[in-house]
Amino acid sequence: MKTKLSALILAAGTSAHAAVVVQTGFETTDSPAYAVGTLPTTTSRPVYDVNNQGTRAIQDENTATPFGADNQYLAVGGANVRVRASGLTSLTTISFDFYEPSGTSGVTRFGFGNADLNGTDGYIGWNVNNGALTVGSNTALASGSIASLQQDRHYLAQMLLNRSGTGQNVDLPGGGSLSLGNNQAALYFFDTVTSSLVASGVFSHSAAVTPANFFFRGFSTETNVIYVDNFTRSNTLTVVPEPAAAMLGSLGFLFLFRRRK
């Protein structure tokens, strides 16, 4: 299997600074294993199906190669799909390889919520539609601006959620820092084509919801599908690529890292 640039960067950052709680590459050699076919409903898995509707399929290179050849990944979206990753900590970073293929239309939703991402249970979330990002239910842009993405392009998506009770400062590439207030989330995309980090805003919530899960979601009339791989949840706030010193400290890990097939 090809070693992915985004996976290498994430491995380096998390090995130095973040404690990974759960992760999966949706491979047959992962533990637990994922086979090509419908995403399982087993709630103990890192990522699992809830609604038994929409597109929630483990695919491989026989269908598409968004993240390279000889690879399995999750295709998710479509009407009434609800895919969940259970469990959030007071500091949470969600990271995954992200690819929106052209040829589909409508919205795919992702973000933090209780039992859903709707107006009742959504905490902070986002929508993507043909590269355009917008805020989801109960979500407001607190600072910065929301980026526009390109379809048919490989990104590393990163969502940082602070529910620690106090503000947090997070180191950013180039020596800057992110100031993330309590009950706020930040969104970043690392562009693997240009090797650039795209800041996509800091967000607040507007409803009395306690987030307990991360979701990929499509409502009843929504048809868009995205591809996801290398899903990771960490219990610290980390943006990769890390500043140069941290990356140099992780070079040894980079040479040893190989993504399992």
Secondary structure, 3 states (H helix, E strand, C coil): CCCCHHHHHHHHHHHHHCCEEEEECCCCCCCCCCCCEECCCCCCCCCEECCCCCEEEEECCCCCCCCCCCCCEEEEECCCCEEEEECCCCEEEEEEEEECCCCCCCCEEEEEECCCCCCCCEEEEEEEECCEEEECCCEEEEECCCCECCCCCCEEEEEEEECCCCCEEEECHHHCEEEECCCEEEEEEEECCCCEEEEEEEEEECCCCCCCEEEEECCCCCCCEEEEEEEEEECCCCCCCCCHHHHHHCHHHHHHCCCCC
